[in-house]
Amino acid sequence: MDFPSDRRYTKEHEWIRLDGEVATVGITDFAQGELGDVVYVELQPAGTEIQRDEPFGTVEAVKTVSELYMPVTGRITEANEELEGHPEYANEDPYGKGWMIKIELADPSEVEALLTAEQYREIVD
């Protein structure tokens, strides 16, 4: 399994990658593997403000429906509309085309409390 070191991770299996004031959020390779084939993704719209650990959407897979949890407090600036027609991107490319949302962070220091790739790997291995 792949866990890029340029991101931080949550115990709920989301990842976040910082790019200046904006961060991209998605689910991990481990999460998509556990879910199975993703058939539907529902995300909160741009402009929604969400607190850390609150749901920002759901992923429906053949096996189950799972909530997606915000790794940090922030405002959604963009939701990946490509997932509406191509939910399989979450399985095929979870760190690329399968990204979920982009957010403007309320407090960038919250990212430091998240897991590094090495710490996340220890949890899922």
N, CA, C and O atoms as a printed pandas DataFrame, in Angstrom:
     atom_number atom_name residue_name chain_id  residue_number  x_coord  y_coord  z_coord
0              1         N          MET        A               1    0.824   -1.185    0.000
1              2        CA          MET        A               1    0.000    0.000    0.000
2              3         C          MET        A               1    0.864    1.242    0.000
3              4         O          MET        A               1    1.983    1.251    0.512
4              5         N          ASP        A               2    0.315    2.286   -0.586
5              6        CA          ASP        A               2    1.049    3.526   -0.764
6              7         C          ASP        A               2    0.572    4.582    0.228
7              8         O          ASP        A               2   -0.629    4.822    0.352
8              9         N          PHE        A               3    1.515    5.218    0.940
9             10        CA          PHE        A               3    1.213    6.310    1.853
10            11         C          PHE        A               3    2.233    7.423    1.611
11            12         O          PHE        A               3    3.279    7.454    2.258
12            13         N          PRO        A               4    1.932    8.346    0.673
13            14        CA          PRO        A               4    2.895    9.406    0.340
14            15         C          PRO        A               4    3.313   10.212    1.569
15            16         O          PRO        A               4    2.486   10.542    2.420
16            17         N          SER        A               5    4.588   10.518    1.648
17            18        CA          SER        A               5    5.126   11.218    2.813
18            19         C          SER        A               5    4.871   12.724    2.785
19            20         O          SER        A               5    5.183   13.415    3.754
20            21         N          ASP        A               6    4.306   13.247    1.686
21            22        CA          ASP        A               6    4.028   14.682    1.615
22            23         C          ASP        A               6    2.647   15.030    2.183
23            24         O          ASP        A               6    2.149   16.134    1.963
24            25         N          ARG        A               7    2.034   14.106    2.902
25            26        CA          ARG        A               7    0.705   14.292    3.480
26            27         C          ARG        A               7    0.706   13.920    4.953
27            28         O          ARG        A               7    1.652   13.323    5.466
28            29         N          ARG        A               8   -0.378   14.291    5.616
29            30        CA          ARG        A               8   -0.654   13.844    6.969
30            31         C          ARG        A               8   -1.907   12.989    6.915
31            32         O          ARG        A               8   -2.682   13.081    5.963
32            33         N          TYR        A               9   -2.110   12.158    7.931
33            34        CA          TYR        A               9   -3.176   11.160    7.919
34            35         C          TYR        A               9   -3.971   11.182    9.218
35            36         O          TYR        A               9   -3.485   11.633   10.256
36            37         N          THR        A              10   -5.213   10.680    9.139
37            38        CA          THR        A              10   -6.044   10.553   10.337
38            39         C          THR        A              10   -6.235    9.071   10.656
39            40         O          THR        A              10   -6.021    8.211    9.801
40            41         N          LYS        A              11   -6.634    8.785   11.878
41            42        CA          LYS        A              11   -6.934    7.405   12.266
42            43         C          LYS        A              11   -8.194    6.907   11.567
43            44         O          LYS        A              11   -8.441    5.702   11.513
44            45         N          GLU        A              12   -8.995    7.835   11.029
45            46        CA          GLU        A              12  -10.215    7.473   10.291
46            47         C          GLU        A              12   -9.921    7.256    8.805
47            48         O          GLU        A              12  -10.835    7.000    8.021
48            49         N          HIS        A              13   -8.641    7.357    8.417
49            50        CA          HIS        A              13   -8.165    7.018    7.072
50            51         C          HIS        A              13   -8.395    8.097    6.020
51            52         O          HIS        A              13   -8.581    7.792    4.842
52            53         N          GLU        A              14   -8.381    9.365    6.448
53            54        CA          GLU        A              14   -8.337   10.469    5.494
54            55         C          GLU        A              14   -6.897   10.974    5.418
55            56         O          GLU        A              14   -6.117   10.798    6.354
56            57         N          TRP        A              15   -6.558   11.601    4.298
57            58        CA          TRP        A              15   -5.260   12.250    4.159
58            59         C          TRP        A              15   -5.487   13.733    3.865
59            60         O          TRP        A              15   -6.548   14.130    3.384
60            61         N          ILE        A              16   -4.475   14.535    4.163
61            62        CA          ILE        A              16   -4.505   15.957    3.864
62            63         C          ILE        A              16   -3.130   16.365    3.348
63            64         O          ILE        A              16   -2.104   15.964    3.896
64            65         N          ARG        A              17   -3.125   17.170    2.282
65            66        CA          ARG        A              17   -1.870   17.688    1.727
66            67         C          ARG        A              17   -1.968   19.196    1.664
67            68         O          ARG        A              17   -2.877   19.740    1.037
68            69         N          LEU        A              18   -1.030   19.878    2.315
69            70        CA          LEU        A              18   -1.009   21.337    2.327
70            71         C          LEU        A              18   -0.383   21.893    1.061
71            72         O          LEU        A              18    0.588   21.350    0.535
72            73         N          ASP        A              19   -0.960   22.991    0.583
73            74        CA          ASP        A              19   -0.404   23.741   -0.537
74            75         C          ASP        A              19   -0.649   25.203   -0.234
75            76         O          ASP        A              19   -1.603   25.803   -0.729
76            77         N          GLY        A              20    0.233   25.777    0.595
77            78        CA          GLY        A              20    0.061   27.155    1.038
78            79         C          GLY        A              20   -1.102   27.252    2.010
79            80         O          GLY        A              20   -1.135   26.542    3.015
80            81         N          GLU        A              21   -2.066   28.135    1.714
81            82        CA          GLU        A              21   -3.233   28.346    2.571
82            83         C          GLU        A              21   -4.335   27.327    2.325
83            84         O          GLU        A              21   -5.283   27.234    3.105
84            85         N          VAL        A              22   -4.215   26.558    1.237
85            86        CA          VAL        A              22   -5.253   25.605    0.856
86            87         C          VAL        A              22   -4.729   24.185    1.068
87            88         O          VAL        A              22   -3.541   23.917    0.889
88            89         N          ALA        A              23   -5.625   23.289    1.448
89            90        CA          ALA        A              23   -5.249   21.887    1.622
90            91         C          ALA        A              23   -6.224   21.013    0.847
91            92         O          ALA        A              23   -7.401   21.345    0.709
92            93         N          THR        A              24   -5.723   19.901    0.346
93            94        CA          THR        A              24   -6.536   18.916   -0.348
94            95         C          THR        A              24   -6.736   17.730    0.590
95            96         O          THR        A              24   -5.817   17.330    1.304
96            97         N          VAL        A              25   -7.954   17.168    0.581
97            98        CA          VAL        A              25   -8.315   16.066    1.475
98            99         C          VAL        A              25   -8.892   14.923    0.651
99           100         O          VAL        A              25   -9.623   15.146   -0.314
100          101         N          GLY        A              26   -8.554   13.690    1.045
101          102        CA          GLY        A              26   -9.108   12.511    0.389
102          103         C          GLY        A              26   -9.048   11.321    1.324
103          104         O          GLY        A              26   -8.729   11.463    2.504
104          105         N          ILE        A              27   -9.357   10.144    0.791
105          106        CA          ILE        A              27   -9.247    8.918    1.584
106          107         C          ILE        A              27   -7.964    8.183    1.189
107          108         O          ILE        A              27   -7.456    8.346    0.079
108          109         N          THR        A              28   -7.463    7.388    2.099
109          110        CA          THR        A              28   -6.202    6.700    1.872
110          111         C          THR        A              28   -6.376    5.449    1.005
111          112         O          THR        A              28   -7.488    4.968    0.788
112          113         N          ASP        A              29   -5.270    4.952    0.529
113          114        CA          ASP        A              29   -5.243    3.709   -0.237
114          115         C          ASP        A              29   -5.801    2.571    0.626
115          116         O          ASP        A              29   -6.531    1.715    0.128
116          117         N          PHE        A              30   -5.460    2.564    1.902
117          118        CA          PHE        A              30   -5.985    1.554    2.818
118          119         C          PHE        A              30   -7.513    1.639    2.885
119          120         O          PHE        A              30   -8.199    0.620    2.811
120          121         N          ALA        A              31   -8.042    2.864    3.026
121          122        CA          ALA        A              31   -9.492    3.052    3.150
122          123         C          ALA        A              31  -10.224    2.553    1.917
123          124         O          ALA        A              31  -11.226    1.847    2.035
124          125         N          GLN        A              32   -9.735    2.910    0.735
125          126        CA          GLN        A              32  -10.432    2.480   -0.478
126          127         C          GLN        A              32  -10.398    0.966   -0.615
127          128         O          GLN        A              32  -11.347    0.369   -1.122
128          129         N          GLY        A              33   -9.315    0.340   -0.169
129          130        CA          GLY        A              33   -9.221   -1.112   -0.215
130          131         C          GLY        A              33  -10.204   -1.787    0.727
131          132         O          GLY        A              33  -10.790   -2.817    0.395
132          133         N          GLU        A              34  -10.380   -1.196    1.914
133          134        CA          GLU        A              34  -11.322   -1.733    2.893
134          135         C          GLU        A              34  -12.765   -1.539    2.442
135          136         O          GLU        A              34  -13.612   -2.400    2.676
136          137         N          LEU        A              35  -13.042   -0.414    1.798
137          138        CA          LEU        A              35  -14.401   -0.118    1.339
138          139         C          LEU        A              35  -14.837   -1.029    0.199
139          140         O          LEU        A              35  -15.999   -1.427    0.121
140          141         N          GLY        A              36  -13.904   -1.352   -0.678
141          142        CA          GLY        A              36  -14.272   -2.079   -1.893
142          143         C          GLY        A              36  -14.642   -1.075   -2.981
143          144         O          GLY        A              36  -14.275    0.097   -2.891
144          145         N          ASP        A              37  -15.353   -1.516   -3.993
145          146        CA          ASP        A              37  -15.674   -0.661   -5.134
146          147         C          ASP        A              37  -16.585    0.490   -4.716
147          148         O          ASP        A              37  -17.715    0.276   -4.277
148          149         N          VAL        A              38  -16.076    1.715   -4.859
149          150        CA          VAL        A              38  -16.855    2.909   -4.543
150          151         C          VAL        A              38  -17.843    3.157   -5.678
151          152         O          VAL        A              38  -17.457    3.212   -6.846
152          153         N          VAL        A              39  -19.131    3.308   -5.324
153          154        CA          VAL        A              39  -20.171    3.506   -6.334
154          155         C          VAL        A              39  -20.805    4.890   -6.264
155          156         O          VAL        A              39  -21.488    5.301   -7.202
156          157         N          TYR        A              40  -20.590    5.619   -5.161
157          158        CA          TYR        A              40  -21.193    6.943   -5.027
158          159         C          TYR        A              40  -20.439    7.739   -3.978
159          160         O          TYR        A              40  -20.075    7.204   -2.930
160          161         N          VAL        A              41  -20.201    9.024   -4.255
161          162        CA          VAL        A              41  -19.558    9.918   -3.296
162          163         C          VAL        A              41  -20.437   11.152   -3.151
163          164         O          VAL        A              41  -20.809   11.772   -4.148
164          165         N          GLU        A              42  -20.769   11.509   -1.920
165          166        CA          GLU        A              42  -21.541   12.724   -1.647
166          167         C          GLU        A              42  -20.705   13.626   -0.762
167          168         O          GLU        A              42  -20.261   13.213    0.310
168          169         N          LEU        A              43  -20.486   14.867   -1.206
169          170        CA          LEU        A              43  -19.625   15.807   -0.492
170          171         C          LEU        A              43  -20.387   17.084   -0.167
171          172         O          LEU        A              43  -21.287   17.488   -0.903
172          173         N          GLN        A              44  -20.014   17.715    0.950
173          174        CA          GLN        A              44  -20.569   19.024    1.284
174          175         C          GLN        A              44  -20.118   20.027    0.213
175          176         O          GLN        A              44  -19.026   19.878   -0.335
176          177         N          PRO        A              45  -20.932   21.039   -0.096
177          178        CA          PRO        A              45  -20.574   21.990   -1.152
178          179         C          PRO        A              45  -19.544   23.031   -0.715
179          180         O          PRO        A              45  -19.310   23.236    0.476
180          181         N          ALA        A              46  -18.944   23.673   -1.693
181          182        CA          ALA        A              46  -18.015   24.780   -1.433
182          183         C          ALA        A              46  -18.718   25.834   -0.593
183          184         O          ALA        A              46  -19.907   26.099   -0.772
184          185         N          GLY        A              47  -17.973   26.428    0.322
185          186        CA          GLY        A              47  -18.521   27.440    1.214
186          187         C          GLY        A              47  -18.908   26.904    2.575
187          188         O          GLY        A              47  -19.104   27.677    3.512
188          189         N          THR        A              48  -19.024   25.576    2.699
189          190        CA          THR        A              48  -19.402   24.957    3.970
190          191         C          THR        A              48  -18.230   25.011    4.943
191          192         O          THR        A              48  -17.112   24.623    4.603
192          193         N          GLU        A              49  -18.491   25.494    6.152
193          194        CA          GLU        A              49  -17.473   25.499    7.202
194          195         C          GLU        A              49  -17.699   24.286    8.095
195          196         O          GLU        A              49  -18.817   24.030    8.542
196          197         N          ILE        A              50  -16.627   23.545    8.347
197          198        CA          ILE        A              50  -16.732   22.300    9.107
198          199         C          ILE        A              50  -15.621   22.238   10.152
199          200         O          ILE        A              50  -14.468   22.576    9.884
200          201         N          GLN        A              51  -15.999   21.801   11.337
201          202        CA          GLN        A              51  -15.041   21.622   12.425
202          203         C          GLN        A              51  -14.280   20.314   12.251
203          204         O          GLN        A              51  -14.773   19.374   11.626
204          205         N          ARG        A              52  -13.091   20.266   12.802
205          206        CA          ARG        A              52  -12.293   19.038   12.803
206          207         C          ARG        A              52  -13.117   17.895   13.381
207          208         O          ARG        A              52  -13.850   18.085   14.351
208          209         N          ASP        A              53  -13.001   16.718   12.792
209          210        CA          ASP        A              53  -13.670   15.482   13.202
210          211         C          ASP        A              53  -15.162   15.427   12.871
211          212         O          ASP        A              53  -15.824   14.446   13.210
212          213         N          GLU        A              54  -15.708   16.462   12.214
213          214        CA          GLU        A              54  -17.102   16.418   11.769
214          215         C          GLU        A              54  -17.158   15.855   10.352
215          216         O          GLU        A              54  -16.192   15.996    9.603
216          217         N          PRO        A              55  -18.266   15.219    9.966
217          218        CA          PRO        A              55  -18.380   14.663    8.611
218          219         C          PRO        A              55  -18.424   15.749    7.531
219          220         O          PRO        A              55  -19.081   16.778    7.692
220          221         N          PHE        A              56  -17.709   15.497    6.426
221          222        CA          PHE        A              56  -17.784   16.400    5.277
222          223         C          PHE        A              56  -18.404   15.704    4.067
223          224         O          PHE        A              56  -18.519   16.297    2.994
224          225         N          GLY        A              57  -18.798   14.453    4.245
225          226        CA          GLY        A              57  -19.434   13.722    3.158
226          227         C          GLY        A              57  -19.532   12.246    3.481
227          228         O          GLY        A              57  -19.215   11.804    4.586
228          229         N          THR        A              58  -19.981   11.492    2.481
229          230        CA          THR        A              58  -20.074   10.040    2.619
230          231         C          THR        A              58  -19.587    9.365    1.347
231          232         O          THR        A              58  -19.649    9.923    0.252
232          233         N          VAL        A              59  -19.103    8.147    1.532
233          234        CA          VAL        A              59  -18.696    7.303    0.416
234          235         C          VAL        A              59  -19.543    6.044    0.488
235          236         O          VAL        A              59  -19.605    5.377    1.521
236          237         N          GLU        A              60  -20.192    5.730   -0.623
237          238        CA          GLU        A              60  -20.987    4.513   -0.695
238          239         C          GLU        A              60  -20.225    3.507   -1.551
239          240         O          GLU        A              60  -19.858    3.787   -2.692
240          241         N          ALA        A              61  -20.000    2.341   -0.976
241          242        CA          ALA        A              61  -19.316    1.270   -1.685
242          243         C          ALA        A              61  -20.226    0.053   -1.727
243          244         O          ALA        A              61  -21.281    0.025   -1.093
244          245         N          VAL        A              62  -19.806   -0.940   -2.474
245          246        CA          VAL        A              62  -20.594   -2.163   -2.584
246          247         C          VAL        A              62  -20.820   -2.764   -1.195
247          248         O          VAL        A              62  -21.909   -3.259   -0.903
248          249         N          LYS        A              63  -19.793   -2.722   -0.336
249          250        CA          LYS        A              63  -19.859   -3.335    0.982
250          251         C          LYS        A              63  -20.584   -2.494    2.033
251          252         O          LYS        A              63  -21.251   -3.048    2.906
252          253         N          THR        A              64  -20.463   -1.150    1.962
253          254        CA          THR        A              64  -20.900   -0.313    3.069
254          255         C          THR        A              64  -21.028    1.150    2.661
255          256         O          THR        A              64  -20.629    1.538    1.563
256          257         N          VAL        A              65  -21.587    1.952    3.558
257          258        CA          VAL        A              65  -21.583    3.410    3.440
258          259         C          VAL        A              65  -20.738    3.930    4.593
259          260         O          VAL        A              65  -20.925    3.516    5.737
260          261         N          SER        A              66  -19.809    4.833    4.298
261          262        CA          SER        A              66  -18.897    5.328    5.318
262          263         C          SER        A              66  -18.851    6.851    5.294
263          264         O          SER        A              66  -18.813    7.466    4.228
264          265         N          GLU        A              67  -18.856    7.455    6.495
265          266        CA          GLU        A              67  -18.737    8.903    6.570
266          267         C          GLU        A              67  -17.282    9.308    6.393
267          268         O          GLU        A              67  -16.364    8.560    6.730
268          269         N          LEU        A              68  -17.095   10.504    5.857
269          270        CA          LEU        A              68  -15.779   11.100    5.681
270          271         C          LEU        A              68  -15.630   12.185    6.738
271          272         O          LEU        A              68  -16.523   13.018    6.893
272          273         N          TYR        A              69  -14.512   12.188    7.472
273          274        CA          TYR        A              69  -14.343   13.127    8.573
274          275         C          TYR        A              69  -13.264   14.156    8.271
275          276         O          TYR        A              69  -12.194   13.836    7.753
276          277         N          MET        A              70  -13.577   15.395    8.608
277          278        CA          MET        A              70  -12.674   16.519    8.379
278          279         C          MET        A              70  -11.435   16.382    9.270
279          280         O          MET        A              70  -11.560   16.296   10.491
280          281         N          PRO        A              71  -10.240   16.362    8.666
281          282        CA          PRO        A              71   -9.028   16.214    9.481
282          283         C          PRO        A              71   -8.667   17.467   10.274
283          284         O          PRO        A              71   -8.009   17.376   11.310
284          285         N          VAL        A              72   -9.093   18.636    9.796
285          286        CA          VAL        A              72   -8.826   19.917   10.453
286          287         C          VAL        A              72  -10.044   20.825   10.260
287          288         O          VAL        A              72  -10.879   20.573    9.391
288          289         N          THR        A              73  -10.140   21.865   11.060
289          290        CA          THR        A              73  -11.220   22.830   10.918
290          291         C          THR        A              73  -10.955   23.721    9.708
291          292         O          THR        A              73   -9.833   24.186    9.504
292          293         N          GLY        A              74  -11.994   23.955    8.908
293          294        CA          GLY        A              74  -11.807   24.824    7.751
294          295         C          GLY        A              74  -13.074   25.011    6.938
295          296         O          GLY        A              74  -14.145   24.518    7.291
296          297         N          ARG        A              75  -12.924   25.735    5.841
297          298        CA          ARG        A              75  -14.026   26.011    4.932
298          299         C          ARG        A              75  -13.736   25.332    3.608
299          300         O          ARG        A              75  -12.648   25.485    3.052
300          301         N          ILE        A              76  -14.701   24.586    3.102
301          302        CA          ILE        A              76  -14.530   23.920    1.811
302          303         C          ILE        A              76  -14.513   24.971    0.714
303          304         O          ILE        A              76  -15.428   25.788    0.610
304          305         N          THR        A              77  -13.474   24.945   -0.099
305          306        CA          THR        A              77  -13.380   25.885   -1.219
306          307         C          THR        A              77  -13.743   25.213   -2.535
307          308         O          THR        A              77  -14.101   25.880   -3.506
308          309         N          GLU        A              78  -13.648   23.878   -2.560
309          310        CA          GLU        A              78  -13.955   23.131   -3.783
310          311         C          GLU        A              78  -14.229   21.676   -3.428
311          312         O          GLU        A              78  -13.548   21.087   -2.589
312          313         N          ALA        A              79  -15.238   21.109   -4.080
313          314        CA          ALA        A              79  -15.509   19.677   -3.969
314          315         C          ALA        A              79  -15.193   19.060   -5.329
315          316         O          ALA        A              79  -15.454   19.675   -6.363
316          317         N          ASN        A              80  -14.643   17.868   -5.336
317          318        CA          ASN        A              80  -14.252   17.214   -6.586
318          319         C          ASN        A              80  -15.500   16.725   -7.333
319          320         O          ASN        A              80  -16.009   15.636   -7.066
320          321         N          GLU        A              81  -15.978   17.538   -8.260
321          322        CA          GLU        A              81  -17.186   17.210   -9.023
322          323         C          GLU        A              81  -16.985   16.024   -9.955
323          324         O          GLU        A              81  -17.959   15.398  -10.371
324          325         N          GLU        A              82  -15.739   15.705  -10.291
325          326        CA          GLU        A              82  -15.447   14.553  -11.153
326          327         C          GLU        A              82  -15.922   13.243  -10.515
327          328         O          GLU        A              82  -16.263   12.290  -11.215
328          329         N          LEU        A              83  -15.940   13.210   -9.181
329          330        CA          LEU        A              83  -16.341   11.988   -8.481
330          331         C          LEU        A              83  -17.816   11.664   -8.683
331          332         O          LEU        A              83  -18.231   10.515   -8.530
332          333         N          GLU        A              84  -18.611   12.685   -9.029
333          334        CA          GLU        A              84  -20.031   12.456   -9.260
334          335         C          GLU        A              84  -20.246   11.471  -10.408
335          336         O          GLU        A              84  -21.060   10.554  -10.302
336          337         N          GLY        A              85  -19.520   11.665  -11.493
337          338        CA          GLY        A              85  -19.641   10.778  -12.644
338          339         C          GLY        A              85  -18.651    9.625  -12.643
339          340         O          GLY        A              85  -18.815    8.643  -13.368
340          341         N          HIS        A              86  -17.614    9.761  -11.810
341          342        CA          HIS        A              86  -16.544    8.756  -11.777
342          343         C          HIS        A              86  -16.138    8.434  -10.334
343          344         O          HIS        A              86  -15.007    8.716   -9.938
344          345         N          PRO        A              87  -17.046    7.849   -9.545
345          346        CA          PRO        A              87  -16.693    7.535   -8.152
346          347         C          PRO        A              87  -15.537    6.545   -8.051
347          348         O          PRO        A              87  -14.871    6.463   -7.020
348          349         N          GLU        A              88  -15.303    5.792   -9.129
349          350        CA          GLU        A              88  -14.211    4.805   -9.120
350          351         C          GLU        A              88  -12.835    5.459   -8.987
351          352         O          GLU        A              88  -11.866    4.776   -8.654
352          353         N          TYR        A              89  -12.727    6.779   -9.242
353          354        CA          TYR        A              89  -11.443    7.464   -9.047
354          355         C          TYR        A              89  -10.956    7.311   -7.609
355          356         O          TYR        A              89   -9.751    7.280   -7.363
356          357         N          ALA        A              90  -11.889    7.213   -6.653
357          358        CA          ALA        A              90  -11.507    7.030   -5.251
358          359         C          ALA        A              90  -10.755    5.720   -5.053
359          360         O          ALA        A              90   -9.892    5.631   -4.179
360          361         N          ASN        A              91  -11.073    4.698   -5.857
361          362        CA          ASN        A              91  -10.365    3.415   -5.798
362          363         C          ASN        A              91   -9.098    3.433   -6.648
363          364         O          ASN        A              91   -8.033    3.005   -6.202
364          365         N          GLU        A              92   -9.224    3.928   -7.866
365          366        CA          GLU        A              92   -8.130    3.850   -8.841
366          367         C          GLU        A              92   -6.963    4.780   -8.526
367          368         O          GLU        A              92   -5.809    4.429   -8.768
368          369         N          ASP        A              93   -7.258    5.970   -7.984
369          370        CA          ASP        A              93   -6.228    6.988   -7.769
370          371         C          ASP        A              93   -6.572    7.826   -6.538
371          372         O          ASP        A              93   -6.863    9.015   -6.668
372          373         N          PRO        A              94   -6.543    7.218   -5.327
373          374        CA          PRO        A              94   -6.994    7.934   -4.134
374          375         C          PRO        A              94   -6.177    9.175   -3.788
375          376         O          PRO        A              94   -6.679   10.073   -3.111
376          377         N          TYR        A              95   -4.922    9.239   -4.242
377          378        CA          TYR        A              95   -4.071   10.393   -3.929
378          379         C          TYR        A              95   -3.993   11.398   -5.084
379          380         O          TYR        A              95   -3.325   12.426   -4.972
380          381         N          GLY        A              96   -4.668   11.102   -6.175
381          382        CA          GLY        A              96   -4.649   11.976   -7.345
382          383         C          GLY        A              96   -6.055   12.368   -7.739
383          384         O          GLY        A              96   -6.678   13.208   -7.091
384          385         N          LYS        A              97   -6.562   11.753   -8.814
385          386        CA          LYS        A              97   -7.892   12.091   -9.330
386          387         C          LYS        A              97   -9.000   11.814   -8.331
387          388         O          LYS        A              97  -10.098   12.351   -8.472
388          389         N          GLY        A              98   -8.743   10.993   -7.327
389          390        CA          GLY        A              98   -9.762   10.637   -6.336
390          391         C          GLY        A              98   -9.836   11.564   -5.138
391          392         O          GLY        A              98  -10.514   11.243   -4.162
392          393         N          TRP        A              99   -9.152   12.720   -5.180
393          394        CA          TRP        A              99   -9.244   13.666   -4.055
394          395         C          TRP        A              99  -10.707   14.044   -3.837
395          396         O          TRP        A              99  -11.514   13.982   -4.765
396          397         N          MET        A             100  -11.047   14.439   -2.605
397          398        CA          MET        A             100  -12.441   14.717   -2.251
398          399         C          MET        A             100  -12.758   16.216   -2.224
399          400         O          MET        A             100  -13.619   16.696   -2.961
400          401         N          ILE        A             101  -12.041   16.948   -1.355
401          402        CA          ILE        A             101  -12.316   18.379   -1.188
402          403         C          ILE        A             101  -11.022   19.164   -1.063
403          404         O          ILE        A             101   -9.965   18.618   -0.747
404          405         N          LYS        A             102  -11.137   20.475   -1.324
405          406        CA          LYS        A             102  -10.066   21.421   -1.021
406          407         C          LYS        A             102  -10.627   22.345    0.043
407          408         O          LYS        A             102  -11.792   22.740   -0.011
408          409         N          ILE        A             103   -9.788   22.685    1.010
409          410        CA          ILE        A             103  -10.242   23.510    2.125
410          411         C          ILE        A             103   -9.278   24.644    2.417
411          412         O          ILE        A             103   -8.083   24.569    2.132
412          413         N          GLU        A             104   -9.835   25.693    2.994
413          414        CA          GLU        A             104   -9.059   26.791    3.544
414          415         C          GLU        A             104   -9.015   26.538    5.044
415          416         O          GLU        A             104  -10.057   26.496    5.699
416          417         N          LEU        A             105   -7.828   26.371    5.586
417          418        CA          LEU        A             105   -7.674   25.998    6.986
418          419         C          LEU        A             105   -7.948   27.172    7.921
419          420         O          LEU        A             105   -7.522   28.297    7.659
420          421         N          ALA        A             106   -8.659   26.902    9.007
421          422        CA          ALA        A             106   -8.899   27.915   10.032
422          423         C          ALA        A             106   -7.644   28.091   10.885
423          424         O          ALA        A             106   -7.311   29.207   11.284
424          425         N          ASP        A             107   -6.950   26.988   11.161
425          426        CA          ASP        A             107   -5.754   27.005   12.001
426          427         C          ASP        A             107   -4.753   25.994   11.446
427          428         O          ASP        A             107   -4.842   24.806   11.753
428          429         N          PRO        A             108   -3.800   26.455   10.629
429          430        CA          PRO        A             108   -2.845   25.522   10.011
430          431         C          PRO        A             108   -2.060   24.665   11.003
431          432         O          PRO        A             108   -1.567   23.599   10.634
432          433         N          SER        A             109   -1.935   25.108   12.251
433          434        CA          SER        A             109   -1.183   24.315   13.238
434          435         C          SER        A             109   -1.883   23.002   13.571
435          436         O          SER        A             109   -1.241   22.095   14.100
436          437         N          GLU        A             110   -3.186   22.869   13.277
437          438        CA          GLU        A             110   -3.898   21.614   13.535
438          439         C          GLU        A             110   -3.295   20.456   12.740
439          440         O          GLU        A             110   -3.387   19.303   13.160
440          441         N          VAL        A             111   -2.690   20.752   11.617
441          442        CA          VAL        A             111   -2.102   19.709   10.766
442          443         C          VAL        A             111   -0.989   18.974   11.499
443          444         O          VAL        A             111   -0.794   17.777   11.289
444          445         N          GLU        A             112   -0.265   19.674   12.350
445          446        CA          GLU        A             112    0.850   19.071   13.079
446          447         C          GLU        A             112    0.404   17.942   14.004
447          448         O          GLU        A             112    1.202   17.063   14.330
448          449         N          ALA        A             113   -0.849   17.955   14.429
449          450        CA          ALA        A             113   -1.365   16.920   15.327
450          451         C          ALA        A             113   -1.735   15.637   14.587
451          452         O          ALA        A             113   -1.992   14.613   15.219
452          453         N          LEU        A             114   -1.766   15.681   13.265
453          454        CA          LEU        A             114   -2.124   14.507   12.471
454          455         C          LEU        A             114   -0.934   13.565   12.323
455          456         O          LEU        A             114    0.204   13.932   12.615
456          457         N          LEU        A             115   -1.210   12.362   11.870
457          458        CA          LEU        A             115   -0.179   11.333   11.746
458          459         C          LEU        A             115    0.715   11.554   10.524
459          460         O          LEU        A             115    0.253   12.000    9.474
460          461         N          THR        A             116    1.991   11.236   10.679
461          462        CA          THR        A             116    2.895   11.212    9.528
462          463         C          THR        A             116    2.633    9.914    8.762
463          464         O          THR        A             116    1.927    9.033    9.253
464          465         N          ALA        A             117    3.195    9.798    7.576
465          466        CA          ALA        A             117    3.036    8.573    6.789
466          467         C          ALA        A             117    3.543    7.361    7.569
467          468         O          ALA        A             117    2.919    6.301    7.537
468          469         N          GLU        A             118    4.657    7.508    8.262
469          470        CA          GLU        A             118    5.232    6.397    9.019
470          471         C          GLU        A             118    4.320    5.990   10.175
471          472         O          GLU        A             118    4.122    4.802   10.428
472          473         N          GLN        A             119    3.769    6.977   10.873
473          474        CA          GLN        A             119    2.857    6.694   11.994
474          475         C          GLN        A             119    1.588    6.021   11.492
475          476         O          GLN        A             119    1.085    5.088   12.118
476          477         N          TYR        A             120    1.072    6.494   10.360
477          478        CA          TYR        A             120   -0.154    5.910    9.791
478          479         C          TYR        A             120    0.105    4.462    9.364
479          480         O          TYR        A             120   -0.728    3.587    9.597
480          481         N          ARG        A             121    1.251    4.212    8.743
481          482        CA          ARG        A             121    1.589    2.872    8.292
482          483         C          ARG        A             121    1.592    1.893    9.475
483          484         O          ARG        A             121    1.130    0.760    9.343
484          485         N          GLU        A             122    2.108    2.326   10.622
485          486        CA          GLU        A             122    2.139    1.474   11.826
486          487         C          GLU        A             122    0.728    1.085   12.268
487          488         O          GLU        A             122    0.522   -0.021   12.769
488          489         N          ILE        A             123   -0.236    1.975   12.090
489          490        CA          ILE        A             123   -1.610    1.709   12.498
490          491         C          ILE        A             123   -2.266    0.672   11.591
491          492         O          ILE        A             123   -2.993   -0.200   12.067
492          493         N          VAL        A             124   -2.015    0.764   10.298
493          494        CA          VAL        A             124   -2.735   -0.107    9.356
494          495         C          VAL        A             124   -1.987   -1.398    8.990
495          496         O          VAL        A             124   -2.575   -2.315    8.417
496          497         N          ASP        A             125   -0.706   -1.466    9.319
497          498        CA          ASP        A             125    0.055   -2.695    8.996
498          499         C          ASP        A             125   -0.203   -3.788   10.014
499          500         O          ASP        A             125    0.351   -4.881    9.899
